[in-house]
Amino acid sequence: MLGFVWQQAKFRIGGNEGNPDDMLTIRENALAFVAGRPVTEIVEASEEIYDELMADRIWAGTRALAQQHLDSGQRVWLVTATPVELASIIAHRLGLTGALGTVSEIVDGKYTGRLVGELMHGPAKAEAVLALAEREGLDLDRCTAYSDSANDLPMLSLVGTAVAVNPDTELRAIARARGWTIRDYRTGRKAAKIGVPTVAAAALTGGVVGGAIALRRRDKLPF
């Protein structure tokens, strides 16, 4: 079970989420897998996944960005297509304010194999952030969103400051055209492969935690 759930997380971290057919397949496989299983079982597996397979894969640069916001008294949320149970564990371990993730229907402590709402992906992320801003009384013009994927353009376009972190080719081009900040924390070898100047390629190892968004109250000054 641990291996299967890890594959779902690994797909989100490094897979081709731009392919709708792939996203549909991974969603259906994951839902079929958890159907009828106790929530506690999946949560325990998610804890193990983070400790053994994900903790050392988080880019130091992205961790530092989140901490910089937290140290300034700002709230930071992880917004991701991964199951909300795993997303919440990641957010908790990193000391973030909270997480928004894909929600599966639960009845009597077990998964039904159906989703509550849509997969937290693309426009659904933007809708979730809008709802969060309304609930928390946040001014999105004074918020910053980070992503590595062009699929997150709806979310990135909502906020006052959008930052492309370890971006895919499409997002890099859009960020340049719109004058968005681009940060790359991949190794020099991988960065060079996609044409990133060596000076911008910090030699840090790990994986990407995508879709982090730093939210500021209306009375907070911009970062």
C-alpha positions in Angstrom: 0.0 0.0 0.0 2.8 2.4 0.9 4.4 1.8 -2.5 1.1 2.6 -4.3 0.4 5.8 -2.4 4.0 6.9 -2.9 3.5 6.5 -6.7 0.5 8.8 -6.5 2.5 11.5 -4.6 5.5 11.0 -6.9 3.3 11.5 -10.0 2.2 14.9 -8.6 5.7 15.9 -7.8 7.4 14.8 -11.0 4.8 13.6 -13.4 3.2 15.0 -16.5 0.2 16.7 -14.9 -0.4 18.7 -18.0 -1.9 15.6 -19.7 -5.6 15.5 -18.9 -5.8 11.7 -19.7 -2.9 11.1 -17.2 -4.6 13.1 -14.5 -7.9 11.3 -15.1 -6.1 7.9 -14.9 -4.2 8.8 -11.7 -7.4 10.1 -10.1 -9.4 7.1 -10.9 -6.7 4.6 -9.8 -6.2 6.4 -6.5 -10.0 6.6 -5.8 -10.4 2.9 -6.6 -7.5 2.0 -4.4 -8.7 3.9 -1.3 -12.4 2.9 -1.6 -13.5 1.1 1.5 -10.3 1.7 3.4 -10.2 3.4 6.8 -9.0 7.0 6.8 -6.6 6.2 9.6 -4.9 3.6 7.4 -4.1 6.2 4.7 -3.1 8.9 7.2 -0.6 6.5 8.7 0.8 5.6 5.3 1.0 9.3 4.5 3.0 9.9 7.7 5.4 7.2 6.6 5.6 8.5 3.1 6.7 12.0 4.3 9.2 10.7 6.8 10.9 8.1 4.6 10.4 9.4 1.1 9.6 13.1 0.9 11.3 15.0 3.8 14.7 14.9 2.1 13.3 15.7 -1.3 12.0 19.2 -0.5 14.1 22.0 -2.1 15.9 24.0 0.6 15.1 27.1 -1.4 11.4 26.6 -1.3 11.5 25.8 2.4 13.4 29.0 3.0 10.9 31.0 1.0 8.0 29.7 3.1 10.0 30.4 6.3 10.7 33.9 5.2 7.0 34.6 5.0 6.3 32.9 8.3 9.1 34.8 10.1 7.4 38.0 8.8 4.2 37.1 10.6 2.4 36.0 7.4 0.4 32.9 6.8 1.5 30.3 4.3 -0.8 27.6 2.8 0.1 24.6 0.7 -2.3 24.3 -2.3 -1.9 21.0 -4.1 -3.6 18.3 -6.1 -2.4 15.6 -3.6 -5.0 14.2 -1.1 -5.7 16.7 1.7 -4.6 14.2 4.3 -1.0 14.1 2.8 -1.0 17.8 2.1 -1.9 18.5 5.7 0.9 16.4 7.0 3.4 18.2 4.7 2.1 21.6 5.8 2.3 20.6 9.5 5.8 19.2 9.2 7.0 22.4 7.5 5.3 24.6 10.0 2.9 26.1 7.5 -0.4 27.6 8.4 -2.5 24.9 6.6 -3.2 23.1 3.4 -5.7 22.9 0.6 -5.8 19.5 -1.2 -8.1 17.1 -3.0 -10.8 15.9 -0.7 -12.2 12.4 -0.9 -15.7 11.5 0.4 -15.7 9.8 3.8 -18.5 7.8 5.3 -18.3 6.1 8.7 -14.5 6.7 8.8 -13.9 5.0 5.4 -13.3 6.4 1.9 -16.2 5.9 -0.5 -14.1 6.1 -3.7 -15.7 9.4 -4.7 -14.4 13.0 -4.5 -15.9 15.9 -2.7 -15.8 18.6 -5.4 -13.1 18.5 -8.1 -9.5 17.4 -8.1 -7.5 20.4 -6.7 -5.9 21.2 -10.0 -5.9 24.1 -12.5 -9.1 26.3 -12.1 -10.1 24.3 -9.0 -7.0 25.7 -7.2 -8.0 29.2 -8.0 -11.6 28.6 -6.8 -10.2 27.1 -3.5 -7.9 30.1 -3.0 -10.8 32.6 -3.6 -12.9 30.7 -1.1 -10.0 30.8 1.4 -9.5 34.5 0.9 -13.1 35.2 1.5 -13.2 33.0 4.6 -10.0 34.5 6.1 -10.6 38.1 5.1 -7.6 38.2 2.8 -6.7 40.8 0.1 -5.4 38.7 -2.8 -3.7 41.8 -4.3 -1.4 41.7 -1.3 -0.7 38.0 -1.5 2.1 36.0 -3.2 1.6 32.7 -5.0 4.4 30.2 -6.0 4.2 27.4 -8.5 6.3 25.3 -10.9 3.6 24.5 -13.4 1.7 26.4 -16.1 -1.4 24.5 -14.9 -1.4 26.8 -11.9 -1.9 30.0 -14.0 -5.5 30.5 -12.8 -4.1 30.6 -9.2 -1.0 32.7 -10.0 -3.2 35.2 -11.9 -5.3 35.8 -8.8 -2.6 37.4 -6.6 -0.7 40.6 -6.6 2.7 38.8 -6.7 3.2 35.6 -8.7 6.5 33.7 -8.6 7.6 30.9 -10.8 9.7 28.4 -8.8 11.6 25.7 -10.7 9.2 26.4 -13.5 8.3 24.1 -16.5 9.1 25.5 -19.9 5.7 27.0 -20.5 5.5 28.7 -17.1 9.0 30.1 -17.5 8.1 31.7 -20.8 4.9 33.2 -19.4 6.6 34.5 -16.3 9.2 36.2 -18.5 6.5 37.8 -20.6 4.6 39.0 -17.6 7.6 40.2 -15.7 7.1 37.7 -12.8 10.0 36.7 -10.6 11.6 33.3 -11.5 13.5 31.3 -8.9 15.3 28.1 -9.7 16.7 25.8 -7.0 17.5 22.8 -9.1 21.0 21.4 -9.4 23.3 23.0 -11.9 23.2 19.9 -14.2 19.4 19.8 -14.3 19.0 23.5 -14.7 21.5 23.6 -17.5 19.6 20.9 -19.3 16.6 23.3 -19.5 18.7 26.4 -20.3 18.8 28.0 -16.9 21.9 30.3 -16.4 24.4 28.7 -14.1 24.4 31.7 -11.7 20.6 31.2 -11.1 20.9 27.4 -10.4 21.5 26.9 -6.7 23.1 23.5 -6.1 20.4 22.2 -3.8 18.9 18.7 -3.8 15.3 17.5 -3.2 11.8 17.6 -4.6 9.3 20.3 -5.2 6.5 21.2 -3.0 4.2 22.9 -5.5 1.5 25.5 -5.1 2.6 27.2 -1.9 0.8 30.5 -1.4 1.7 33.1 1.2 -1.4 35.0 2.4 -1.3 38.4 4.0 -3.9 40.1 6.0 -5.1 43.4 4.7 -3.1 45.2 7.4 0.2 43.6 6.4 2.6 45.5 4.2 3.8 43.8 1.0 6.8 41.4 1.2 
